[in-house]
Amino acid sequence: MGWLSDNINLMALIAAIVILILTMMISSFYIKKMRDSKADGELTDHKWDGISEFANNLPVGWTISFIVLMIWGAWYVFFGYPLNAYSQIGEFNEEVQEYNQKFEEKWKNLSMEDKKKMGEGIFLVKCSQCHGIDASGMGAKAQNLTRWGKYQGIEDTIKHGSAGLNYMVGEMPSIELDVKDSEILAKYIMAEISNAHLKFENFDVKSLKKGKELWDSATCSSCHGDDGKGNAGLAADLTQYGTAEFLKEVLSKGKKGHIGKMPSFEYANFSDVQIEALSAFINSLEPLDD
């Protein structure tokens, strides 16, 4: 009977017993009344198909019950559970928050190499079941994370479109670009739009200019905005693509894939350090073809 040590469980049990007793008493009273009472009394003027109703006052018991229920409801919302009472869920959440604070403090100054190692451990436990041990997506069944967060990931999005993050503008369709232009546009986004600010060999001023032209002509800016920030949430904020912030959004929302919908990982209570570590590991992977 250890479950009775929880105040909420005990209160629910007492309430259930009281409701059961009241139900039996009231049901018995009205069954007896239906059996013994006679159809007499003052009728109202309202009739329906020859049937009238009695002009009875509101039952005193019903009125008292209604008032008591309103008072109890106000107490419950403003003073009782869940705002001001113990619960096992609340205790668990407090313990998780306390643990995460200790975790953040302990690991806040991790080196990049240690972040990659931590991220690899998280990936193997939480991500590899769908994305594969090598993170290649198991033959396009899931996202190829070796390419994700890099210019190759942008190329994949240009070629295949993007779905599943539920932005207000809807799903992004594929864009018809040749291989060379697709690479230039992808590198432009990672070099100039994304906060990652990646550098690429042989990507000179001419390439940047061409990338900007493609950014405008391929209608990227119409959804993501001239600055790439997503027009206040209408589309993805590409300034965060390739960073831990973008990964955090995906982990929070979940995403649609070929083998089903990737669930939200909010239940996992990942700390910012863990998300940064997972992002560091994914970004360190050598891009592989699907």
C-alpha positions in Angstrom: 0.0 0.0 0.0 3.0 2.3 -0.5 1.1 4.2 -3.2 -1.1 5.7 -0.4 1.9 7.6 0.9 1.4 10.0 -2.0 -1.1 12.7 -0.9 -2.6 13.1 -4.3 -3.3 9.4 -4.6 -4.9 9.4 -1.1 -7.0 12.4 -1.9 -8.2 10.8 -5.2 -9.2 7.6 -3.3 -11.1 9.5 -0.6 -12.9 11.5 -3.3 -13.8 8.4 -5.3 -15.3 6.8 -2.1 -17.3 9.9 -1.3 -18.6 10.1 -4.8 -19.6 6.4 -4.8 -21.5 6.8 -1.5 -23.3 10.0 -2.6 -24.2 8.4 -5.9 -25.7 5.4 -4.1 -27.7 7.6 -1.7 -29.0 9.9 -4.3 -29.9 7.1 -6.7 -31.7 5.3 -4.0 -33.6 8.4 -3.0 -34.8 9.1 -6.5 -35.6 5.5 -7.4 -37.8 5.4 -4.3 -39.4 8.7 -5.2 -40.2 7.5 -8.8 -41.8 4.4 -7.3 -43.9 6.1 -4.7 -44.6 9.6 -5.9 -47.7 10.7 -7.8 -47.9 13.0 -10.8 -49.6 16.0 -9.2 -48.7 19.6 -8.7 -48.7 22.9 -10.6 -47.8 22.6 -14.3 -46.2 25.3 -16.5 -47.7 26.6 -19.7 -45.1 25.1 -21.8 -46.2 21.9 -23.6 -44.5 19.6 -26.0 -46.5 16.9 -27.7 -49.1 17.1 -25.0 -46.6 16.8 -22.2 -46.1 19.6 -19.6 -43.5 20.1 -16.9 -44.0 20.8 -13.3 -43.4 24.3 -12.0 -40.9 23.2 -9.4 -38.4 25.4 -7.7 -34.7 24.7 -8.1 -33.9 21.8 -5.7 -32.2 23.1 -2.6 -29.7 20.2 -2.6 -28.7 20.8 -6.2 -28.3 24.5 -5.5 -26.0 23.8 -2.4 -24.0 21.3 -4.4 -23.5 23.7 -7.3 -22.3 26.5 -4.9 -20.0 24.1 -3.0 -18.6 22.8 -6.3 -17.8 26.4 -7.5 -16.1 27.2 -4.2 -14.1 23.9 -4.3 -13.1 24.6 -7.9 -11.8 28.1 -7.0 -9.8 26.6 -4.1 -8.4 23.8 -6.3 -7.2 26.2 -9.0 -5.8 28.9 -6.8 -4.7 27.2 -3.6 -4.8 23.4 -4.0 -3.2 20.9 -6.3 -1.4 21.4 -8.7 -0.4 24.9 -7.9 0.4 24.6 -4.2 0.6 20.9 -3.3 3.1 18.1 -3.4 3.3 15.7 -6.4 5.7 13.0 -7.4 6.0 14.6 -10.9 6.8 18.0 -9.4 9.5 16.4 -7.2 11.0 14.6 -10.1 11.1 17.8 -12.2 12.8 19.6 -9.4 15.4 16.8 -9.1 16.0 16.8 -12.8 16.5 20.6 -12.8 18.9 20.3 -9.8 20.9 17.5 -11.6 21.1 19.5 -14.8 22.4 22.5 -13.0 25.2 20.4 -11.4 25.9 18.8 -14.8 26.2 22.2 -16.5 28.5 23.5 -13.8 30.7 20.4 -14.0 31.1 20.2 -17.7 30.8 23.8 -18.8 34.5 24.2 -19.7 34.8 21.1 -21.9 37.4 21.1 -24.7 36.2 20.6 -28.2 37.7 17.1 -28.3 35.9 16.2 -25.0 32.6 17.6 -26.5 33.0 15.4 -29.5 33.5 12.3 -27.3 30.5 13.2 -25.1 28.4 13.8 -28.3 29.4 10.5 -29.7 28.2 8.7 -26.6 24.8 10.6 -26.8 24.5 9.8 -30.5 25.1 6.1 -30.0 22.5 5.8 -27.2 19.8 8.1 -28.6 20.3 8.5 -32.4 22.1 5.5 -33.9 19.0 3.3 -33.9 17.5 5.3 -36.8 20.5 7.1 -38.3 22.8 4.2 -38.2 26.1 3.6 -36.3 27.9 5.6 -39.0 25.2 8.3 -39.0 24.6 7.9 -42.8 20.9 7.4 -42.4 20.8 3.7 -43.2 20.2 4.1 -47.0 18.1 7.3 -46.8 15.6 5.8 -44.3 16.6 8.6 -42.0 18.5 11.9 -42.3 22.2 11.5 -43.3 23.7 13.2 -40.3 27.2 13.1 -41.8 26.1 15.7 -44.3 23.6 17.6 -42.0 24.8 20.9 -40.7 27.3 21.4 -43.5 27.0 22.7 -47.0 26.3 19.2 -48.2 23.2 19.2 -46.0 22.0 22.3 -47.7 22.6 20.6 -51.1 20.4 17.7 -50.0 17.7 20.1 -49.0 17.9 22.0 -52.3 17.6 18.7 -54.1 14.9 16.9 -52.0 13.1 19.8 -50.2 12.4 19.7 -46.5 9.4 18.6 -44.5 8.4 17.9 -40.9 9.4 20.9 -38.9 5.9 22.5 -39.3 6.8 26.0 -40.2 4.0 28.4 -41.1 5.0 28.6 -44.8 4.6 24.9 -45.1 6.9 22.3 -46.6 9.8 23.4 -48.7 9.7 21.9 -52.2 12.8 20.8 -54.1 14.6 23.5 -56.1 15.8 22.8 -59.7 19.5 23.8 -59.8 22.4 22.1 -61.6 25.1 20.5 -59.4 27.5 23.4 -59.6 25.0 26.1 -58.8 23.6 24.0 -56.0 27.1 23.8 -54.4 27.7 27.5 -54.8 24.4 28.4 -53.2 25.0 25.9 -50.3 28.4 27.3 -49.6 27.1 30.8 -49.8 24.5 30.0 -47.1 27.1 28.4 -44.8 29.7 31.1 -45.4 27.5 34.2 -45.3 24.1 33.4 -43.9 24.8 30.8 -41.2 26.4 31.9 -37.9 28.9 29.0 -38.5 30.6 31.2 -41.1 32.5 28.3 -42.7 35.4 29.0 -45.0 35.9 27.1 -48.3 38.9 26.8 -50.6 38.5 28.4 -54.0 35.3 30.2 -52.9 36.3 33.8 -53.9 34.4 37.1 -54.3 33.0 35.9 -57.6 31.6 32.8 -56.0 30.1 34.9 -53.2 28.4 37.2 -55.8 27.1 34.2 -57.7 25.8 32.7 -54.4 23.9 35.9 -53.6 22.3 35.9 -57.0 21.2 32.4 -56.6 19.9 33.1 -53.0 17.6 35.8 -54.5 16.7 34.1 -57.8 16.0 30.7 -56.2 13.4 32.4 -54.0 15.3 31.5 -50.8 15.0 35.0 -49.5 11.2 35.1 -50.1 10.6 32.6 -47.3 13.8 32.9 -45.2 14.1 36.6 -45.5 17.0 38.7 -46.9 18.9 38.0 -43.7 18.0 34.3 -43.6 16.4 34.6 -40.2 13.2 33.0 -41.3 10.8 36.0 -41.3 10.0 35.8 -37.6 9.3 32.0 -37.5 7.6 31.6 -40.9 10.5 29.5 -42.1 13.7 28.0 -40.8 16.2 30.4 -39.4 19.2 29.6 -41.6 21.5 31.8 -39.5 21.4 29.0 -37.0 21.9 26.1 -39.4 25.1 24.2 -38.6 25.0 25.4 -34.9 23.8 23.8 -31.7 20.8 26.2 -31.7 19.4 24.6 -34.8 19.9 21.1 -33.5 18.1 22.1 -30.3 15.1 23.2 -32.4 15.0 19.9 -34.2 15.3 17.9 -31.0 12.5 20.0 -29.5 10.1 19.7 -32.5 10.9 16.3 -33.9 10.8 15.7 -37.7 9.1 13.7 -40.3 11.2 11.0 -42.0 10.9 8.1 -44.4 10.6 5.5 -41.6 8.2 7.6 -39.5 8.2 10.7 -37.4 11.3 11.4 -35.3 9.8 12.2 -31.9 10.5 15.3 -29.8 13.4 14.7 -27.4 12.1 17.2 -24.9 11.4 14.3 -22.6 15.1 13.5 -22.5 15.8 16.9 -20.8 19.1 17.4 -22.7 21.2 20.2 -21.2 22.7 22.9 -23.3 26.1 21.2 -22.8 24.8 17.9 -24.1 23.3 19.6 -27.2 26.5 21.4 -27.9 28.4 18.1 -27.5 26.0 16.3 -29.9 26.3 19.2 -32.4 30.1 19.1 -32.2 30.2 15.4 -32.9 27.8 15.6 -35.8 29.7 18.5 -37.3 33.0 16.5 -37.0 31.7 13.7 -39.2 33.1 13.3 -42.7 30.3 13.7 -45.2 29.1 10.4 -46.7 26.9 9.9 -49.7 23.5 8.3 -49.0 
